[in-house]
Amino acid sequence: MTGKVSGNPLGDAVMMFKTTSGSPHYFSFHSSGSKRDETGERPAGHTLISGKTGAGKTTLLASVLTHFDKFRPRMMICDKDRGLQPWVLAMGGRYFTINPGEKTGWNPFQAEDSPKQRLFCRKLLESMAESDGEPVNHVDRAEIDVAIDTLYTSIRNVSDRSLSVLMESIPDHDDHSRPSLRKRLDKWVGDGERAWVFDNKNEMLDLSSARIFGFDFTHVLDIDAVRPVVVQYLLSRSKEMMDGIIPFMATKIIMRDRGGDPVTYIEKMGLTPEEFNLIKSFGDNDHKFLIKQGGNSCVAIHDLSHAKEFIPVLSGNKVRGALAEEAISIYGDDVEKWLPYYLESVASVILASSGVQASGIPVFDGAAALNFVQQLTQLKQQYIQMKQTAESLKGINSIGGLLSNPAIRDYMPEDLKGAYDEVGDAIFKGQSGQYKGLEGAIDAIEDAASKRKTWEDIQTARAQKAKMDAAMMSASYTGAIKRLESIEALMSKVGSTPTAKESQDLTSRIASEQAIQQNEMQRLNLMVAMQKAQDRLLEEETKEMAKKSVTGGSGSIPRL
């Protein structure tokens, strides 16, 4: 069994796999003859991928769908545990998580009126009415027919059609032998426990906005009353149709399952005993799987060990889904911008969790990982801001240019901005000098105050004080920029550390650098407070000098 390079119902083969014999297998969803050109024909192409948890089903499916995308198909993906969310988003699609109790924005009654649409609504209402196990009878069906016909006939404005409006046409009665149709549907409208599903004012699901849509069913799979109608709405198929589709699968892809049940694989899926024994023999690291089309089968290999960095795109989970959403929130929908950030974040989470694995605990702490994701996101946002700030400082070689830089002024605390505005650009024209700490600055203030005796002394002190302000801020910002460069260097190593210990050391160093950065800002705040105190001191000395001049004391005010 080798498949065909071309002449398949879709034309070219979807993709090529290497078989265990070393020959190529040209994969197609359709089972087609080896010689006849079937391009354009439409045989069944239903495909089943089966295997135990962790066998690699999601990764294989994403790989196949990536190659299938060359045909520009429209895809609707019913997902679990957000496994395909990164892939859907990376392919430019839209992804929705269905959460019980949260409005879905779905309103199936606002679709364009047609006999087909009315039939679909009838079937949907019947499924909703039967959701608690009570089957509909001829009276229920008649009431449903009248309600749907009334809705589409009397409500001309599409935006006014809703499940709540439709319910107005269903009579409220109870014959005591069984609950009425209205009573059974009450749970789906208003304050009912299932109103979040379809009782929405407007239909918000626009299937023309993308080619690929993903829906995470994780939280509704265990809600028997809701799951069938959600599937029916999204796929326009009933629960029975989904259950009965396996026997008509044109292609079956079966992955390793050492504990497989022969009833499931042989009787229900149609494998031969030899094929069943093959899937039980596949090892965890063999990357092998069985492809079966009709009476033919072969064993293929899907080994992505040469492209491990892209597996987080092909196979996701709740944590990776959250990382993908966070990356898009920062960089927008441009895949080329958010995807590298996403891959780095996934690598960081894997490194952070490797310490638990190394300790011999074979579990992944999801809550801890999500918490780490949030911390990592905040850290990276700070890093991005710091990096942009550092970039804006290139070519600046004076304290005046530094403090006039918009990026630096945005980074300053509000009180520091005010102090800078009061000093003015003129203070930076002289020699700046250097102070290495607050102690030196305070000593200089006290020494200078004791020597001020005349008006000229005060004027000189003002000029010196301005220079000192500049020097202190310069020294502090020099330290801050060094911290920025250090954090940038450390962050560049995120995702590349080979061991858990090195990853932990790196995390600790980044936290330490951030703490030093915060101390620098606190130091600046203290400087600002001290500088304002100096200003007030000089102002009082000026007033005192003026009083002495008027009363005949020492000192004199220069004539203007």
C-alpha positions, 0 to 999 in steps of 0.5 A, spaced: 500 500 500 503 506 497 497 511 495 498 515 489 502 522 488 496 524 484 490 522 481 486 522 488 479 525 489 483 532 491 488 531 486 495 531 489 496 526 495 495 530 502 502 528 504 508 523 504 509 518 510 515 513 510 513 506 511 517 501 515 519 498 509 523 504 507 518 506 501 514 512 501 506 512 502 502 518 499 497 519 504 490 521 502 483 521 506 480 517 500 481 510 499 482 510 491 485 505 486 492 505 484 491 507 477 485 510 475 485 518 475 479 520 480 481 527 480 474 531 482 470 525 484 467 525 491 467 518 495 467 518 502 473 521 506 471 520 513 478 519 517 479 516 524 485 517 528 485 512 534 490 511 539 491 511 547 492 518 551 499 520 549 500 516 543 501 523 539 494 523 536 494 531 536 501 532 533 499 527 527 493 530 526 495 537 526 501 535 521 496 532 516 491 538 517 497 543 515 499 539 509 491 539 507 491 546 508 494 547 501 487 545 498 484 551 502 479 547 505 474 550 511 475 547 517 471 546 523 475 543 529 471 540 535 477 540 540 478 537 547 483 540 552 485 546 547 490 541 544 489 544 537 488 551 539 496 553 538 495 550 531 488 553 529 491 560 531 498 559 528 494 558 521 490 564 522 484 561 524 479 563 530 478 559 537 473 559 542 472 555 549 465 553 551 464 555 558 458 552 561 454 559 564 458 563 559 454 566 554 456 563 547 453 568 543 449 563 538 442 564 536 441 559 531 434 562 529 437 568 526 439 564 520 436 566 513 429 563 512 429 556 508 425 550 508 432 547 510 433 552 516 426 550 519 427 543 519 434 544 522 431 548 528 425 543 529 430 538 530 434 542 534 428 544 539 427 536 539 434 535 541 433 540 547 426 537 549 429 530 549 435 532 553 433 530 560 431 523 557 423 525 555 422 523 548 418 528 544 411 525 541 406 528 536 403 533 540 410 536 542 412 536 534 406 539 532 407 545 537 414 545 535 412 546 528 407 552 529 412 555 534 417 555 528 413 557 523 410 563 527 417 565 528 419 566 521 413 568 518 411 573 523 418 576 525 420 579 519 426 583 522 432 577 523 435 581 529 428 580 533 428 572 532 430 569 538 429 562 543 425 567 548 421 570 542 419 563 539 417 560 546 412 565 546 408 561 541 409 554 545 403 553 550 403 553 557 400 546 559 401 540 563 397 534 563 400 531 569 402 525 565 408 528 563 412 534 563 409 539 557 414 541 551 414 548 554 416 546 561 422 542 558 424 548 554 424 553 560 431 550 562 434 553 555 431 560 556 431 566 561 434 564 567 434 557 566 440 553 567 442 552 560 440 559 557 447 560 556 447 556 550 442 559 545 438 564 548 442 570 546 439 576 542 444 576 536 448 571 533 455 572 534 458 566 530 461 569 524 463 563 520 465 568 514 471 571 518 476 565 517 477 558 514 479 555 520 475 555 527 476 551 533 471 550 539 474 547 545 469 542 548 472 540 554 467 543 559 461 540 556 463 533 554 461 531 561 454 535 560 449 530 557 444 534 556 448 540 553 453 536 549 449 533 543 445 540 541 452 543 541 455 538 537 448 538 533 448 546 532 456 546 530 456 540 525 448 540 523 448 533 525 445 529 531 448 525 536 446 519 533 449 521 526 456 522 530 455 515 533 454 511 527 459 514 522 465 510 524 463 504 520 463 508 514 470 511 515 474 511 508 481 512 512 483 509 519 489 511 522 491 507 528 496 509 533 499 505 539 495 502 544 498 496 548 492 495 552 487 495 546 481 491 546 480 487 541 472 488 541 473 495 539 479 494 534 477 488 531 469 488 531 468 495 531 473 498 527 474 492 522 482 491 523 484 484 522 487 480 528 494 481 525 493 489 524 491 489 531 497 485 534 501 490 530 498 496 534 499 493 540 507 492 538 508 499 537 513 502 542 512 509 545 518 512 541 517 508 535 513 514 532 509 508 528 502 508 526 497 503 522 494 506 516 488 502 513 483 504 507 478 498 505 482 492 505 489 495 505 494 497 510 501 499 511 505 501 517 508 509 517 512 513 521 511 520 523 518 522 527 518 530 528 525 529 532 528 534 527 523 539 529 521 539 536 521 546 537 515 546 533 511 541 536 508 546 541 504 549 535 502 542 533 500 539 540 497 544 545 494 544 552 490 548 557 497 552 559 499 552 551 493 555 549 493 560 555 500 562 552 498 563 545 492 567 547 497 572 551 502 572 546 497 575 541 494 580 546 501 583 546 503 582 539 497 582 535 494 577 530 501 577 526 503 570 527 510 572 525 510 576 531 507 572 536 509 565 534 516 566 537 514 569 543 509 563 544 515 558 543 520 561 548 514 562 553 513 554 552 520 552 553 520 556 559 514 553 562 517 546 560 524 548 564 520 551 570 516 544 571 522 540 569 525 540 577 518 537 579 520 531 574 527 531 576 525 529 583 521 523 581 514 526 581 511 524 574 505 529 574 505 536 571 502 541 576 497 545 572 496 550 577 503 552 578 505 552 571 499 557 569 502 561 575 509 561 572 506 563 565 503 569 569 509 571 572 513 570 566 508 574 562 509 580 567 517 579 567 517 579 559 513 585 558 517 589 563 523 586 559 520 589 553 519 596 556 526 596 558 529 594 552 525 599 548 528 604 553 535 602 552 534 602 545 532 609 545 538 611 549 543 609 544 547 615 542 545 620 548 552 622 551 549 628 556 545 628 562 541 633 559 539 629 553 538 623 558 533 626 562 530 630 556 529 623 552 521 621 552 522 614 554 526 616 560 521 621 562 515 616 561 519 611 566 520 617 571 516 617 577 511 623 577 514 626 582 521 626 579 518 629 572 516 635 576 522 636 580 526 636 573 521 641 570 522 645 576 530 645 575 529 647 567 534 645 561 539 651 564 542 647 569 545 642 565 549 647 561 555 646 567 559 641 569 555 635 572 560 632 577 559 626 581 556 623 587 557 616 589 551 616 594 546 619 598 551 620 604 556 624 600 550 629 597 548 630 604 555 632 607 556 636 601 549 640 603 551 641 610 558 643 608 555 648 603 550 651 608 554 653 613 559 657 608 553 661 605 554 668 608 552 673 602 547 674 597 552 671 592 553 665 596 546 663 595 546 664 588 552 660 587 549 655 592 543 655 587 547 653 581 551 648 585 545 645 587 542 644 580 549 641 578 549 636 584 541 634 582 543 632 575 550 628 578 545 624 583 540 623 577 546 621 572 549 616 577 542 613 579 540 612 572 547 609 570 546 604 575 539 603 572 541 602 565 546 597 567 540 593 570 537 594 564 542 591 560 543 585 565 536 583 565 536 583 557 542 579 557 539 574 562 532 574 558 536 572 552 538 566 555 531 564 557 529 557 553 536 555 552 538 553 559 539 545 558 538 543 566 533 545 571 538 547 576 541 552 571 534 554 569 532 556 577 539 560 577 537 564 571 530 565 574 533 567 581 538 572 578 533 575 574 529 576 580 535 579 583 536 584 578 529 586 578 529 588 585 536 592 584 532 596 579 526 597 584 531 599 589 534 604 584 527 607 583 526 608 590 533 611 591 531 616 586 525 618 590 529 619 596 533 624 592 527 628 589 525 629 596 532 631 598 532 636 592 525 639 594 528 640 601 534 643 599 530 648 594 526 650 600 532 651 604 535 655 599 528 659 599 528 660 606 535 663 606 534 668 600 528 670 604 532 671 611 538 675 606 532 679 604 530 681 611 537 682 613 538 687 608 532 691 609 533 691 617 541 693 616 544 686 617 550 683 613 549 682 606 546 686 600 541 685 594 544 686 588 541 692 584 538 690 577 
